[in-house]
Amino acid sequence: AFRLLASHDPSISGVAAESLRSVVRKKLLRDPTSGDCCDFLNGKKDGDFARESGDISTQWSRARHAHQRLTSGLKFEWLFVEGTGYHLNIYRSPNPVCVSPSSAGLVVRILRDEMESHFISQLAALVDQGKTIQVFSSHPASNHFLQAGDYTRFCDWNFIHRARLGVLQLNATRRFGNRDPRCRKCGYARETIPHVLNHCKPHSVAWRKRHDAIQNRVVRAIPPTVGSVTVNKKFPGISTTLIPDLVLRKKSDFDSCYSLFYDSSTFGAVVPSGPSSASPDLSLRIS
């Protein structure tokens, strides 16, 4: 609609302006001014604009309805300037912009970008945003799936976004209706995502598999030169009821014997280990 009114061809812009005045005339039952035409396109509903025109759907009535729909996320208005014609004021943040007829080709891109920014900010402000996704998505190596789903199966990508927004089809996360919120598997009071993933006993096998998958990656990342690793075994010297997930035994400190030898010169003597280390003839005095 704006590009029709701002056309460089005088015949096209003239026909468009006359068509707009004809539609507004049926609405007001009088000859409209340019300000009345702008009020019509801006969706004004009080005064003379409160009555029904009884006219068929036109390009201008659809533009009026589009303005009413878009104002929920974007504030803009039509205005008429003598000598230049119709303009579009877009109150975007932080810098508002006035689209003149000479730059009418940019109006669609500006409106689309502003609506995209509005929806992104609206999505980011949802109270259902998960803490986990907020933390690890800040790292560039871990958020590759957010937009394009790189290196991720579609079923995983679909689950991730529905889970972080709290819209999975769980009994306690439904926003409408009075459905029973109890867990359908174990009967717990509320069937939520944390309960299903971490607390529902029928899914305990899945807990262990997720836990072991992460644990095994840590084990494989420890080089053999650091020490030996034991997994899910009792550790001597602690309670028998405690079974640590991972125990890393570092290699003996005497593997770095040269550094220990030179450090011991500070104390003036090096005493070799063994049962006869207490005899004077086996001790070496360093002056």
Secondary structure by P-SEA (a helix, b strand, c coil): cccccccccaaaaaaaaaaaaaaaaaaccccccaaaaaaaaaccccccccccccccccaaaaaaaaaaaacccccccccccccccbbbbbbcccbbbbbccccccaaaaaaaaaaaaaaaaaaaacccccaaaaaaaccccccccccccccccaaaaaaaaaaaacccccccccccccccccccccccccccccccccccccaaaaaaaaaaaaaaaaaaacccccbbbbcccccccccccccccbbbbccccccaaaaaaaaaccccccccccccccccccccccc
